[in-house]
Each structure stands twice: as C-alpha cells, then as structure tokens.
Amino acid sequence: MSTDHSSTSEAQAIMDSLRRIVQALRRASTQFEGLTSAQTFVLRMIASREGASVNDVAALTHTHQSTASEMVARLEAGGLIERRTAVDDRRRVSLFLNEAGHRAMRNQTRTPQESLIEAIAAMEDENRTALADGLRALTHAAGLDDTAPPLFFEGKDE
C-alpha cells in the first residue's frame, strides 16, 4: 500500500468521523421546547450537581470558564436557573435549577455532548492521548486554535 493511498484513506476516515460528529451535534442543536442542545447540556450538568459553581460547570462541560459563564448568564436570564450564595463559602455562588428549569428538563433526552464525553472517558489512555494530540495538531495546522471554543453551535456568530 502506498503512502499516498494510506494518507488519503486516513484523511477520508478522519473527515467522515468529523462529519458524523458535526451532523449529530447540528441535528441536536435545533431548539426543543425553547432550548438548544448546548443549553440542555449545561442544564443537565447543573442538575447532576446542584450547587455547582460556574467553574464547576466549566469543568463538567469541558469548556472554558468564560464560555460557561456566558451560558449560565443566558440560562439565568431565561428564568431556568438561579444563583445563591454558597452556604460553606459566602464568596462562592452556587447554581440551582429552579422550577422552570426542572420542568424544561423533564422531556429532554441525553445530548450528543454527553455521549461524546462518556465515549472519550471510556477510551484507553493511549487512544485518548493520541486523539487529543492529533486534534490539537489538526486545529493548529488549520489555523483554528486562536480563540476560546464555545459550546457547540452556541458561538457569537451562530
């Protein structure tokens, strides 16, 4: 097998995998009961760990703190979550779903983001490391690593 053929088939396999992931995320990005998939994802993460801080939400969603903060602000403005001063540390703000947030979550299904995070966590260490290294190299080579990544389909340009 020639290097060119191998390189071409690997490129196609990579692009096909990326297309499948993007297609699933795009399909899920449409609003359901007024929520995008990204909003549902963040609400589900807050519901799974009520009392979480914005930094906790960033860690749970594997995003930057600024991205999590923006989404939390949107969800709060939408009347779905509330901020409370943490009981154990008056300097920290805890996040909770309010009644509207719980109602909104009743009929929501698992998001593709949750499936991807679980699949990544289940990968063998060396495969997960290789994937992370490869994707970092790909985004760098393509000139796509210059900004903080938003949640899927929740960017300012969407």
Beta strands, then each sheet from edge to edge (+ up, - down):
strand 1: 81-85
strand 2: 93-97
sheet 1: 1+ 2-
end
